[in-house]
Amino acid sequence: MIQRRLYIYIVAAASFAMVLIGLINLGSTALNQLLNATPPYSNVRDAYAGFGAVILVGLPVWGIHWWLAQRFAARTADERASAIRRLYLSVVLAATGIALAIYLRRLIEDAAGVVLGSSSDGASITRALWAVLVLAAFWLYHFRTAALDRSRVGESGVSATLRRWYAYGLLFLGLAFLLFGARNLLQQIWVLVVDRSQVIAPGGLVPTALATMLTGLLVWGFHSQWTARPPIVEDDQRSTLRAVQRFLALTGCVALALFGASQLLYYILARLLGIEHPGGVSTNILVALASPVATVIIFGLAWLWIQRQLAADAGAAEATRQAGVRHLYTHLVAFLALGTLAIGAAGLLWTLSDQILNSLLAHPLNDWRDKVSLFVTLVAVGAPMWFTHWRQSPDLAERYTLSRRLYLYATLLGSVLAALISGAIFVYRLLALLLGTSDAIGGAPVIDMGRAMSVVLVAAAIGLYHWRVLRADSAARPAASPSGIPLPTGIPSPPVGQDGGLIITITGATELQIRQAMSKLPDGANYTIQK
């Protein structure tokens, strides 16, 4: 049975891909001729022959094998509920869904360009529309087929996992399109407002950003509503993939929001210090502020929204899961904030080292204010975020959570690797200085040694601190019982007999069952049964 299913669905998938590619390209070739557009192929007849052959071969093969698959599925529930069938449907839905999003974005972009007056290419609109119609038809057919399978035989185990991989993968893709499109659109609107010389040019970023945002809104909105309806929402409330998708999105939003805030403060501080073009920005400073402001607004709001979604999911679960989600969130933000703080501190020491050592070597630098502005803002953004999300001595319920251990060991690992690499660079440049290499006369090894030592100092400080926290956590762990299992606090120890042995009361078992269980005790152990 498994071999037959593998054969049918592998051939069906391969032939379906042929049909899809042939239909899209054959239709595009015909539309190019009808609209007198420039064809992408040197010989139109070759295109007709090639794509026509793909359709004529692939369509009957797919039709026959899919008819066999549907016939077997109608006979038995096991066939309809098989993991191989669900895998085929999920792969087809994912492939057509991603392709549909790409062509839909192209269609909206071309249409927006025509509406805004920045484009007049009608042929590209019709080609994209044809591809969208073909992909939407096949996607809808397979989506309805998968829904019919779920309604008749349900889903569990691998079948539910495959559906979640598709659903939350497309959710993540749609959310990424939505957020980046909104960020870019807000940035372009800001530029158009503050710089009157800017216009919506052909091929400009406004139609592209608008198309990306609307495509993401459609993809994300549909899959968000679909997964929020019963019975799917009840099945997915506690699923790992749902939480992973949201935590991945949260990680990206937190990182980008911190980056945008750091860049925004950097531009402001650099201007206050009299730097005309911070970071090498060649445009007006108000135009340069468009990117960080848009990043902070869009990804900061998404950060808050995803955090509330995670809290809502945890609120519908048991108290243990609520606490776990809260701890994972705080440690995730603390880790990203600590990374920002570490980069800022190391960069600040690096810049000061360059300035001092170059001055001693009679090579003074003039661009130190720009770099100091950048790294000071990283420290200013990362430090408060880390202090507000990190607790050195939490209660016992948080001290031994998996998220805290992952945070501590990941931080310790990063610190050790950074110190190891920088230490090797320091020794290498020291040897170059002592051996008098070609660049030793100019003092280049001394400069590199100062930079490496800056990284070593910061990495050592962070690593030492978190190592001490790990030791404190281990020292505060409750003592283990003789069996190796920690005894919960507040629960009295089992009663002890006069000879030092334990007195155990067993109910619900016969004497024969008890003797069979006691026969597995280690050598030298004795027991007595009192009736």
Summary of the structure (lengths in Angstrom):
residues: 531
radius of gyration: 31.8
end to end distance: 57.1
largest distance: 102.1
contacts: 1597
relative contact order: 0.05
helix: 77%
strand: 1%
